[in-house]
Amino acid sequence: MEIWINPDCSKCRSALSVLDAEKADYTVRRYLDDPPGEQELREVLARLGLEPWDITRTGEPVAAELGLAGWPRTAEGRDRWIAALAAHPVLIQRPIITADDGRAVVGRSEDAVRSVLPPG
């Protein structure tokens, strides 16, 4: 599994602690240094079952600069949101965990992180 983190984020550190406690096999991706492209974001969103605005950190200064609050949350506006996330990865909610079996989760709680652990 892979976990997208910002090392300065307390939720990311908590998720890593859960994975370590469960002896999970995972790869860390510092997504601000190694940002996902638009296609990868589409794939992860499909796995999450979410829309791009669902994983957007709208409180970030760049969100205000872009005027995201006024962007339509529609199928027609979807590509614009994905392009913004790819261009400004700081807008991506974290941590995102993608499991080898295809499941994915925004791991902001211990239960969410545990939900993608292999049965064991």
N, C-alpha and C positions, 0 to 999 in steps of 0.2 A: 504494500500500500504506500501511497504518497501523501504527505501532509504539506499543504502550502501554509507557510508561516511568515510572520514578521517577528523577529526575535524580541522586539520591544513590547510586544503585545502580551498582556497577562493571560488572556484566554488561550493564546497559542502555547504559552509555557505550561498552563494547566493541562491542555490536551496532550502535550508531550509527556508530562508526568504520568497521566493515565496509561498512555501507550507503553511507557517504560515499565510501569508497575505490572502491566499485563504481559510483559515480555513480547510485545508485538514486533513484528519485522516490518520496518517502515523506512522510507527515504524522506529526508527533509528537503523541501524546496523553498528557498527564500524568494518568494515570487516577486518581490520588489527588485531583486537583482536579476532574476530569470523569469520575466513576465510571460504569461501565456498569450498566445496570439488569438485572433478572432475565432479560428476554427476550433482550437483547443477549448476556448471558452464555451462555444456552442456544444461541444461534446460533454463537457463537465456539467453544463446547465441541464442537458438532457438526462444525464445520470442523476442529478440532484432532483429533477422534476420541478425546477424553478425557472423563473424568468430573470433576465439580467437585472431588472430593477429590484428583485428580491434579494440580490447579493451585493447591492450597491450601498456603500457607506456614504449616505447623503449628507452627513454632518461634516465631511472633509471640506476644507477651504476650496479645493479645486471643483467640488460639486457646485458650490455657490458661483464660482467663476464661470462655469459652463452653463449655469442656469438649469440644472437637472430637475429642480422642483417643478418646472413648467413643461418638461418633456412629456409627451403622451406615453402612457403605459399600454401600448397596443401592439398588435402583431406588426403593423406598419412601422412602428417606431423601434421595434426590437433591434434591428441592425445598428441603429444609431447608438443605442445603449451599449451594445457589445463592442462597437468601435471605441467608445469612450472608456470602457473598462480595459481594453487592450492598450490604449494610448496612455492611460493613467491608472496603472495597477494599484495605486494607493486607494482607489475607490472600491477594490474588491474586498468583500467581507472575509473575515478570517477567523479561525483556520478552516480550510477546506480539506477534507480527507477523502481520497478516492481509494477504494478497496480493490484488490485484485479480481474479485468476483463481479465487479461492475457496479456495486453499490457506492454511493457517495453521500457525504453529509457535511453541513456546516457545523463544525464541532465546537460550538460555544458552550456546551454543557457536558458534564461527565457522562450523562446518559447518551447524548448524541454520539460522543466518541466511542463509547462501548457498543453502540448499535452497529458499527461496521467491523468490529473485531470478529475474526473467524471463530466458529464454535469451538469450544475447547474444553 
